[in-house]
Structure formats: C-alpha cells, structure tokens
Amino acid sequence: MSPEPCAIRGGHGHPGLIHRFLDRLPFEASDPIVTLQEGSTPLVLAERISERVGAEVFLKIEGANPTGSFKDRGMCCAVTAAKRDGAETVICASTGNTAASAAAYAARGGLGCAVLVPDGKIAAGKLAQALMHGARVIALKGNFDEALELVRELTQRHPIALVNSVNEYRLQGQKTAGIELVEELGTLDALAIPVGNAGNITAYWKGFQEVGHSPRLFGFQAAGAAPLVLGHRVERPETVASAIRIGNPARWEEAMTAMTQSAGRIEAVTDDEILDAYRFLAAEEGVFCEPASAASVAGILKFGVGEAQRVACVLTGHGLKDPQTAMEQSGSVVPCPPELAAVEKAVLG
Ligand SMILES: *Cc1c(COP(=O)(O)O)cnc(C)c1O
C-alpha cells in the first residue's frame, strides 16, 4: 500500500489497486497512475448456493468496480502504461465491458479512445457508458473475433495502444483479484469463473501462483460459444451471455495450461442454466450480476465442486449492464389506479 495518501491522486478511501499492490506490479509511484479506486471488491458468502453445492461458496463481486466490471482492474494498468509510454489514444475490440472500461480510464487519463464492438450485439448499459465517456464507438458488421483481429492489425500501423487482454498490463492488473481472494480467505480450494477470451482465468492463475496458492480452476463457457470445451474454434458464437460470446479466445493456450496445472476443468453451461443461476442469484442471494457472470454459479450448480470445501465464484460484471435481459427474465409490474383499496389489493396480492 502506498505510504502517502497524497499519492492516491484526487481521492480518499481505499487506494486503487496500483497503489495497493505497487510492489507486485510493473509501476513506480512516480508513474502517471490513472485510477478510479478500482479493486478491493466485496466478497460475500452465498448461503443458499453453499447449501445447494455442499461447500462454502463465496461471491467475488467484481460488478462493484467503478465501471461495473472486473475489466477496470486490467484497464487502470493498461491505460497507465499507455500514458506513461506516451500514447495519445487507446483502442480495443470489445463485447462491451472492455469498451466501457477503456473509455472511462481514457477519459480519466486525458487520452483518446476508440472501441470496436460487434454491431447490435452489446448490452445497452455498456454502450451508454462508452458513449458517455466520449469514446469513438465503431459498430463492426462482424463478431468479436473479427474485431480483435482488425484492431491488432490497426495498432501495427498506427501509434495507438491496444488495451485488449493480449496486453500484458491487463493481466497484471487482473491478477490482483486472485491475490485479494487469498488475502481475504487465507485458503480456497477452487475458483469458478466464466471464460470468454480467457484473459481473466489466466490472470487469476498468475495471481494465485505469485502468492503460492493453487486452487482448482473451474472455467465455464456458454454452450454456444465453447471453443475451449470443444477443442476447436467456433465460427458463429451465440449465447445470451454476450460478454463471453467469443469463438477464438486470445489466451487459449495459457488458459488451458492454467487449468491443467491446477487440476481444474473447463465445461459448458447452456443459456437456460446461465439464466436460472442469474435469476437465482438476484432473487435468493440479493446479488444482481450480468448473464455472463452467472455462468460461474451455473457451472458449480451443474457439475458440483468435487472435494472442494471452500469455493469462490467470480461475478465478473454488474446486472445493470444489461437491463434488457433482466426485464425479459423477471416478473412484470402491477398496474394500479391511485386509490387506497386498489393499492391494498395490489400490495397484498
Ligand atoms: C470480459 C468478461 C468476461 C470474460 O473474461 P475473459 O477474460 O474474456 O475470459 C466474463 N464476464 C464479463 C462480465 C466480462 O466482461
């Protein structure tokens, strides 16, 4: 942790993760650190899920990060490095959350930002964020995998910093979530996590290894976008969990290595299973996450946790990101005229 509160630029309260983990990250206190006080997210015991799987299950609520997803952990580092190294603009391909996070941190750091998103395929909240933060939002008539290929080529030709999770600083920042888990729980036997581009699971493994810990990694993909489970690319990935609608993960090899080293597994959950877990989390645990995040809980409900006694499920993004899916998956409102008798009837059912 930074010894000087003034190093936490423009803020009070808990330090952002670069200051908190300065000794574990490739930064100096004198770097132009771009932070919104990300990280240090809540870890809550999920009593009803614990009952159902017969182990102690904790939820790591990454939706509590400043832009509502874990992407902020990596983005504060990627944008800080870009700024330190003289970049004026950052760019990413995104299923939504990376775009929202890049846009926010670029605005914070005084950099330009462009994002390539699959046309019509990103959740409303994420699009609103990217636009509000002033990013140039480009809707590609193609999928995420094509968008990533194109931004990779573009950044070879122009001095624009690529902030997708192929950027090592992203993994450096995201590994801190694994370190936080070990600091808080002391020990955990397994981690359940949704897998899209496979940067996050790779980063958690890196974090765990740095603190000498090896929980089993249970990675879960959506059945319609499960290249790691199938062992081959998926040309047209489809799932309600838009954040993990990815057919050719950039961190494929590393994720599989992490899974093997940890004696973990990678499995697929269907959209119905994801949506069941999504509603269950909101209605029974009081935690509203986005559909992709619920894949971690859907996975342990479906496959169990083996011998593990203490498990952490990563809830990667906030439910408010995707109001449309939420409205489709929940009950309807009760119309009512402004009269006591009618209200009484409406309230008491
Ligand atoms: C990015 C994202 C994921 C997938 O993370 P990867 O590093 O791409 O595997 C899962 N859930 C949410 C909400 C995300 O934004």
The ligand as an SDF file (V2000), in Angstrom:
LIG
                    3D

 15 15  0  0  0  0  0  0  0  0999 V2000
  -14.7920   -9.8820  -20.2450 C   0  0  0  0  0  0  0  0  0  0  0  0
  -15.8270  -10.5900  -19.4630 C   0  0  0  0  0  0  0  0  0  0  0  0
  -15.7860  -11.9620  -19.2220 C   0  0  0  0  0  0  0  0  0  0  0  0
  -14.7590  -12.8720  -19.8310 C   0  0  0  0  0  0  0  0  0  0  0  0
  -13.4410  -12.6190  -19.4260 O   0  0  0  0  0  0  0  0  0  0  0  0
  -12.2410  -13.1360  -20.3590 P   0  0  0  0  0  0  0  0  0  0  0  0
  -11.0320  -12.5600  -19.7700 O   0  0  0  0  0  0  0  0  0  0  0  0
  -12.5440  -12.6140  -21.7260 O   0  0  0  0  0  0  0  0  0  0  0  0
  -12.2910  -14.6250  -20.3290 O   0  0  0  0  0  0  0  0  0  0  0  0
  -16.7530  -12.5350  -18.4160 C   0  0  0  0  0  0  0  0  0  0  0  0
  -17.7350  -11.7850  -17.8750 N   0  0  0  0  0  0  0  0  0  0  0  0
  -17.8130  -10.4630  -18.0910 C   0  0  0  0  0  0  0  0  0  0  0  0
  -18.9320   -9.7020  -17.4760 C   0  0  0  0  0  0  0  0  0  0  0  0
  -16.8650   -9.8210  -18.8870 C   0  0  0  0  0  0  0  0  0  0  0  0
  -16.9820   -8.5120  -19.1050 O   0  0  0  0  0  0  0  0  0  0  0  0
  1  2  1  0
  2  3  1  0
  2 14  2  0
  3  4  1  0
  3 10  2  0
  4  5  1  0
  5  6  1  0
  6  7  2  0
  6  8  1  0
  6  9  1  0
 10 11  1  0
 11 12  2  0
 12 13  1  0
 12 14  1  0
 14 15  1  0
M  END
$$$$
